[in-house]
Amino acid sequence: MNYTLICPTAVPAVPALSRQRPLVLAPFLGRTVLEHALAGLAANGAKVVRLLAEDRLPEIQAVVGAGQAWGLQVVFLSPREGAEILSREVPPGESVMTLDHLPQAPERPLWDSYQGWYEAQLALLPAFAAQRVGMREVTPGVFADLRSQIAGDASLVAPCWIGSGVFVGSQAVVGPGSIIEDGSYLDSGAEIVQSIVGPQTYVGSVTEIRGSFAWGSELLHLESGSLAQVTDRFLLSEMRVRSGFAAGLAGIIRGIGNRGTAPDALANPPGLARAGGRFLL
């Protein structure tokens, strides 16, 4: 079976998901949506996938390559070639699919809402964890990569996913219903509930995230769709811009003073609620 896979550009219902990267490269349980889609098509017997993508095409090409990672031949179509294929009748042995759902879960639309994108991940979490090398189920419904570091007194509540290279600090809480993507750092006392923390994201000490998608310094509320930029890097920030900081993060932050008592700059940051000594994002 050969497939033509149409990659949506921007979808009005979920504009924030295409701010940082093309929509089909939105993070999804340790990979991107497009990578999971190609894996699903390969499992369904695909040999050749013709990919029609226009938004930031070089970024998509860098992720997909020629398809060798999935045992596929991926061919990128020009807009003219795509229009020709879509204008004719689909011949036997070929299929045309728009990437608005994954082959692994056709009943789960991805881009109808932020909540739908989040719920699709929770639905597929056990199956994708079983397929990922290095992922283990540490307790029922709690999946953590072998290359993650989790403090002994951290609390992991099912269902949750801890990706590769993640650090979970002392007394941090993850879950229920939370996904921590690869390379992220949750400082001591951070609490992530029914939320997603995107790749390479730092969440500060005693910072609480609920019902949201945090990626770098951006915080998206999944239900309302409201998007906020958090300007205080000690609460939420992108790891790679913290040059010379991430490697010694724990020592440097705790050098400020136990982080249970915030420095003056964090005592009452504008636009953030504070309750019981915690920062609620």
Buried (B, 14 or more C-beta within 10 A) or exposed (E): EBBBBBBBEEBEEBEBBBEBBBBBBBBBBBBBBBBBBBBBBBEEEBBBBBBBBBBBEEBBBEBBEEBEBBEBBBBBBEEEBBEEBEEEEEEEEBEEBEBBBBBBBEEBBBBBBBBBBBBBBBBBBEEBBEBBEEBEEBEEBBBBBEBBBBBEEBEBBBBBBBBBBBBBBBBBBBBBBBBBBBBBBBBBBBBBBBBBBBBBBBBBBBBBBBBBBBBBBBBBBBEEBEBBEBEBBBBBBBBEEBEEBBEEBBEEBBEBEEBEEBEEEBEEBEEBEBEEEBBBB
